[in-house]
Amino acid sequence: MNNGYSLFWTDEANYNYDNIIIYLDSNWSIKEKSDFVKKLEKRLEVIKQFPEIFPKSFLSPNTHRSVLTEQITIYYPIENHIIKILSLFDVRQDPEKLKIQ
């Protein structure tokens, strides 16, 4: 099912992803890392097919948020059929570090 939406990853989101993978490599098993990557891929497919399904963030009215795990939330706005992945934010961090504006 193709609804015409595409994903664009910001530098911040790529940085977040890389840091998560480095952390998983250092502290968790290959299986847990693989499980995380699969879960993220599935969630991104859901977001691409149904981008409005997840609620908007109270921090930014045009940005949706999808809780991927207890620790990680995906933030993304939708603009002209482009879903811009702004951040894979670790909610254990100081919220001031969240860059979604």
Number of C-alpha atoms within 10 A of each C-alpha: 5 7 10 10 17 16 16 13 14 14 12 17 21 15 13 18 16 12 13 18 16 13 12 17 13 10 11 12 11 12 10 13 18 13 12 17 14 12 14 16 12 12 16 19 14 14 20 20 16 12 20 14 12 16 13 17 16 10 13 13 10 14 22 24 23 19 16 16 13 9 12 17 16 21 25 29 20 17 10 8 13 16 22 18 24 24 24 26 25 18 15 9 10 8 11 6 10 17 12 17 8
